[in-house]
């Protein structure tokens, strides 16, 4: 009865360790190994070991063991490790040998539980790797699309990259979640992709645009959304691109949406785009400079631009020495 109680206590502890799932698979397996010897009949001489690939988790020098009980660990019917218990001393053999039949069954049970855990870990690792591969693919796609835009309008070369950098800096200054910052960076990197539908002679025109030409330019936000909307990004990239010319008072385009209907990422991009555009040279004018850009967003804070975004942007330039460098 005493031995059975020890075995049940061991299973209970292992289940608690697995369910707690604290510290990752390495810590879990080491904690399981530390628990096992106490359930064996000669616990003072027992050493436990789990092998998983090149990783070894053990409670002592297993090479000193004179007798060993071992069971394969299987995950999804595939052998993925080995669990062993050994004695460092010799004990008189009885009908069952140095290890009890119940101890064999206990080790089988532990191996099954660990196999299930490792199966979960392997599935999670595959999911994480798949996610990373998709993110890398999305980034390459964004890079290509951003390059296409700049090839058609060389005078704005670097504009999207600088807007993306400023957007990220503003978002981080505001303390936005990392996931939102990541999506914002990618959206900002292609926010002008819709300009591929605008005639090159308008994009590169060295004089001010006519009203009709300006209306054609304004189509780029909707066009950008149309290009990106069918890509299954894990961020709302198409929507951010669509909204980056909307304004807080509803005077923007293409849908005249009020501020409360806009994503925060869109509000950040709107400010970053205005500031960088005013600081940079255009064929029809020289760059207006940082003071003029900050004056624009300050005068229209809470009107055209989100006030919190404006404040964060001003902190970057006035207090932290940020610069929109070509």
N, C-alpha and C positions, 0 to 999 in steps of 0.2 A: 504493500500500500504506500509506503514511503517513497519507493522508486517511481510509482505511477504519479504521485503528487508532484514530484520533481519534474517529471516529463510534461505534465499538464501546465505547470508553472512556466516551464521553458517555452512552450508553444504560445502561451498567453503573452509573455514578454516579447517574443519575436513578432507577434501580430501587432503589438503596440508600437514596436520600433518601425515596422513597415508602414503602418497607418500614419504615424507621425510624419514620415517622409521628410525629416529634417536633415539638412546637410548634404543631400545628394546620395547617389548610389554607393559611392565609396564609403561614406560614413555609415550608411545603413548596413552594408555587408560586414564592416568591421564590428559594429555593435552586435550584430547577430552572432558572429564568431565568438565574441566575448561572452555571450550568454550561454552558448551550447555546453561547455564542459560541466557546468553545475548540474545538468540533468543526468549525467552519467554516473554509473554505480561507483566507480573509483575516481571521483571528480578531482581529487588532489593531484592525480597523475595524468589527467586527461588534457590533451591539446587538440584544439579545433583549427581547421584550415579550410578556406574557400579559395578556389582558383578560378579566375575568369580571364581568359586570354593571358596576357602577360602580367596581370595584376594578381597579387597574392595577399590574402587577409588571414592572419593567424594569431594565435595566442602564445606562441612559443616556438622553440626550435623543433620543427616537425621531424627532422632527420633523427632525433633521439628516440622516436617512438619505436617500440618493439613489436607492437601489434596495431593494425590499422583497420578501421571500418570506413568504407567509402561508397558514395552514391553519385552518379552523374546528375548534373543539373541540366534540364531541358527547357527550352523556350520555344513554343510553337513546334514541338516535336523534333527540334534540332538541339544537339548537345552544345551547350554554351559554357560549361564549367564543371567543376567537381567539388563536392563537399566531403570532408574527411574528419574523422575523430580517431586519435591514437592514444595509446598508453605508453608512458615512458618507463614503466616498470612491468615486470612479469607477474602474473597472477595465476594461482592454481586453476587449472582448467576444470570446469564442471561440465555437465551435459551440454550446455549451450556455448561453451567456449568463454573467452574473456569478455565478450559482449553479449548482452541479453537480446533475445528475439525482439522484445519491446523497444530496445534501443535501435535496432535495425529499422523497425517500423517508424520510429520517431525521426530518424535521419531521412528516411524516404519522404515523410511528411514535410520536413523542413526544406528538402531539396525541391519538392513540388511548389512550395510557397515562394521560394527564392526564384525558381524558374518563371513563375507568373510575374513576379516583380521585374525581372530582367527583360521579359517579353514586353512589358509596358514601357520600360526605359528605352528599349530598342525601337519601339514604335514611335515614341516621342522624339528620339534622335532623328529618325527618318523624316518625321514631320518638320522638325526644325531645319534639317538640311534642305528639304524641298522648299521651305519658306525662304531660306537664304538664297537658293538658286533662283527663285522667282524674283526676289528683290534685286539680285544682280542683273537679271534679264531686264527688269523694268528700268534700272539705272542706265543700262546700255541703250535701251529704246529711247529714253529721254535725251541722252547724249546725242543720238543720231538726229532726233527731231529738232533739238536745239540748233544743231549745226546747219540743218536745212534752212531754218529761218535766217540765220546770219549770212548764209551764202547769197540769199536773195536781196539782203539789205546790208551790204558791207559797212556802211557808215555807222551802223549801230552794233558793230562787232563787239562782243563783250558785254553788251547791255543786259542781256538776260542773266549772265553769270554774276554781274555786279548786283543786280536786283535780287537774285537768289541769296547772295552773301549778306546783303543788308536785311533782307527779310528774316533770315535765320538769326542774325544779331538782334533784331528787334524782338523776335519771338522769345529768344533766350532771356533777354532783358526783362520781358514780361513774365517769365516763368511758365510759358506754355508747356504742355506735356511733350515728351520726346517724340512720341509718335506723330503728333500734329506738326512738330517742327520738321520732321523728316518728310512728310507729305508736302508741306509748304515749300521746302527747298526744291523738291522735284517739280512741283507745279510752277514755281517762279522761274525755273530753268527753261520752261517751254511756254511761258505765258503769252508770248507773241506768235506762237506757231500758226495761228489763224491768218497771219499776214501773207501766207503762201497764196491766198486767194486774191490778194490785192495786186494790181499791175505794178511791175517793177518801176516803171517811170513815175508812178505816184510815190512809191516808197523812197525813191532817190531824188525826188524833185528838189532843186536848189532854192526854190522860192516858196512862199507860203501857199498852203493848199486852198483851193476854192471850196465853197460849201459842198458841192457835189463830191469833190475828191475826199473831203473830210468824212462825208457820210459813208463812202466806200471803205475808208480806213476803220471806221467804227464797226464795220461788219466782222472785224477780226476776232472779237471776243466770242461771238456766236459760232463763227467758223472753227475757232480753236476747240470749243466745246464739242462740236460735231465730229471733229477729227479724233478726239480722245475718249468720247463717251462710251464707246463699245469695248475699250480696253479694261479688263477686270483688275484695275489697280486696287490695292488694299487701302488706299486713301482717296478722298474725293477730289482728285486732281482735275478732272474735267469741270467740276462745279467751281473750283477755285479760279480756273482760267476764265470761265464764263463770267464770274462776278468781279474780276479785278478792276473794272472800270465803273462799277456801281458806286454810289455815294450815300452817305448816311441820311441825307435829307430826301433821297429818292430821285435826285436829279441826274443820276448816271445812266449808263447804257450797258447792255442792250434792253433790259427789262424794267428800268426805273424802280428797282427794289429799294425799300427803306432799310436802314441799318440793322434793325432787329431781325430781318430775314436773311442777313448775310452771315456766312461763316466767319469766324474770327480770323482764320487764315487768309480769307479774301480781303478783310480789312487791313491786315498787315501788308499784304502784297500791294494793295492800292497805294498806301503811303510810300512804301519802298520804291515803287515804280515812278511815282511823281517826283520824289526827291532825286533819284538817280537820273531821270530824264532831264530835269532842270539843271543838274550839275554838268551834264555832258553836252558836247558840241553836236549840232545838227547842221545839215547842208544849208539851211535857211537862217541860222543864227549861231552865235557863239554860246558856249556854256554860260549859264547865268550865275553859277556859283552856289556854294553851300548856304551863305546867308540868305539869299533870295529863296532858296528851296525851303529852308526852315521857317522863313517868314510866311510863305504860302501855307504850309501845313498848320502853323500857329494861328494865323488869322481865321482859318477855316476848321479849326479843331472843334469837334462836336457838331459841325455843320456838314462839311463834305467828308471829313475824315474822323475816324474813331479817336476820341480824346485820349484814351489809355495808350493807344498805338502811337499817337503823336508825342505824348510825354516820354515814352520809352525811346523813340527815335531821337528826340532832343537830348536826352541824357547821353546817348551814344556819342553824338557829335560835340556837345558842349562840355561834357564832363569826362568822357572816356577817349577822346581824340580819334573817333572813327572818321574814316575818309573813304569816299567813293573813288578809288584810284582806277584809272584805265588799265 
